[in-house]
Amino acid sequence: MMKLPAKGLSEEAVFEKLTAFADHDVPWREGKTLAYIYDGGPDVERVAKRAYMQYLTENALDPTVYPSLGRMERELVAMAASLLSGDQDVVGNFTSGGTESCLLAVKTARDWARAEKRIAMPEIVLPVTAHAAYHKGADYFGLKKVMVPVDPQTFRAIPAEIEKAITPNTALIVTSAVSYAHGVVDPIAEIGPIAQKHNVLLHVDNCIGGFILQYFRRLGEPIPDFDFAVPGVTSISIDLHKYAYCPKGAAISLYRNKALRRYQIFTTADWTGYTLVNPTIQSAKSGGPVAAAWAVLNYVGDEGYLAYARRTLAATQIIKRGIAEIADLRILGTPDANLLAVTSDSFPIFNVIDEMKALGWYVQPQFGFKGSKENIHISVGQKALEKAEGFVADLKTAVERAKAIPPSPLVELVKGELAKMKPGEAIDPAQLRAMMDALGVAGGQVAGRMADLNQVLNILPPELTKLALTEFFNDMAVQPR
Ligand SMILES: Cc1ncc(COP(=O)(O)O)c(C=O)c1O
């Protein structure tokens, strides 16, 4: 079993190891990683790191002890609110990321529904395109999920379906601007009046569309209304660590007013220690992300974000045009922003991911779900403009190579096994293990082609995919041998 080193390592030895650990990480600075990373360029990274280090050791737990961090938080919230048509009543908090903001919107809705509507078991209406973080929120905080279909062509939420799903127990409707999977804005202006009519909360997930939609609109793109300009919208999440190009650990949760935000705050005096007041989920937390975000927003400024958006839009257009020229590919829906879901009707799309990887690119698999065919996800940031033409050229090569790959015998085998199962039949864990072994997935490592694994996960019923991935991560995070 690994233990603490008996004697501490030298500083050089520590850094040698840290550098070596990164050998197999994606080389994202090359601009060929089109998910997970948001690269504002070297000068923004420098400014962010400097501010981060300056406040690294400060504790953002208590703004009365560190008024500097309280001030930065208030200024960041004000900047986010003004981008989103908020008035002086809009309030918010700095969070660690999109997920924390989404969780908080759910917790706030639950506590609001309990207190103001006397609902014992609040419900949350989720279009199938709503981010997974809301499922996590419903799970963590004990709300009942009511899932609704989206338009099968546009992948936008359908107002009538949302209205149909509302019951006397509904606390919250979730909408996206934009959705992660298809990059589209839900018809929020039509959903706002429905929320008002039924006196339920309406959240807009602007986590990834933040700092894109507002600027794309200024560049002439036809972006529908999605923010506090829409009556009925009660909360918005907007991430700073995505297209505001701040280091990870930075986002904002916004509420229409303090009366609602009150339900986000957790306070307790029922113990022997200090009175705990947590407006967000974290308690003790580094001031680094707050200061870095403050520094980046002020350093880049409005003109800078407009320039980023111009580059992002140009890159997105090059990539969209390139995809349109590849007969075997199609984009799902009509993306409003810079996120694309690309699929094929003629060959297994996940082989393209492996072929792109061989050419140095990272693109992400998205499995089929409720009318959304399996696809590859591409997030296009400002950095992508440098490589957009090269991306299209390599995508053409990757598609040709992927088309030449024969069908995977393993995938066929799993399809056969699934066909034998009776509807609703539970799979026994030993069978699942055997299947994972056959796919070369053992001990938290993947030995075979990722495409085969992805194809299998795609055809498994979601319950089984969940089970398999839980096992995989449970196997991966164990002590080193
Ligand atoms: C629309 C949307 N909501 C929420 C999240 C979750 O954000 P995070 O990964 O920062 O927790 C994401 C992440 O991509 C997103 O795209």
The ligand as an SDF file (V2000), in Angstrom:
LIG
                    3D

 16 16  0  0  0  0  0  0  0  0999 V2000
  -25.4740   23.7310  -20.5130 C   0  0  0  0  0  0  0  0  0  0  0  0
  -24.5650   23.2510  -19.4200 C   0  0  0  0  0  0  0  0  0  0  0  0
  -25.0010   23.2390  -18.1530 N   0  0  0  0  0  0  0  0  0  0  0  0
  -24.2320   22.8190  -17.1380 C   0  0  0  0  0  0  0  0  0  0  0  0
  -22.9520   22.3700  -17.3570 C   0  0  0  0  0  0  0  0  0  0  0  0
  -22.1260   21.8570  -16.2090 C   0  0  0  0  0  0  0  0  0  0  0  0
  -21.0140   22.6950  -16.0270 O   0  0  0  0  0  0  0  0  0  0  0  0
  -19.6920   22.2410  -15.2670 P   0  0  0  0  0  0  0  0  0  0  0  0
  -19.0530   21.2000  -16.1230 O   0  0  0  0  0  0  0  0  0  0  0  0
  -18.9300   23.5230  -15.1940 O   0  0  0  0  0  0  0  0  0  0  0  0
  -20.0460   21.7440  -13.9280 O   0  0  0  0  0  0  0  0  0  0  0  0
  -22.4530   22.3560  -18.6690 C   0  0  0  0  0  0  0  0  0  0  0  0
  -21.1220   21.8420  -18.9630 C   0  0  0  0  0  0  0  0  0  0  0  0
  -20.6870   21.7590  -20.0890 O   0  0  0  0  0  0  0  0  0  0  0  0
  -23.2870   22.8150  -19.7170 C   0  0  0  0  0  0  0  0  0  0  0  0
  -22.8730   22.8130  -20.9990 O   0  0  0  0  0  0  0  0  0  0  0  0
  1  2  1  0
  2  3  1  0
  2 15  2  0
  3  4  2  0
  4  5  1  0
  5  6  1  0
  5 12  2  0
  6  7  1  0
  7  8  1  0
  8  9  2  0
  8 10  1  0
  8 11  1  0
 12 13  1  0
 12 15  1  0
 13 14  2  0
 15 16  1  0
M  END
$$$$
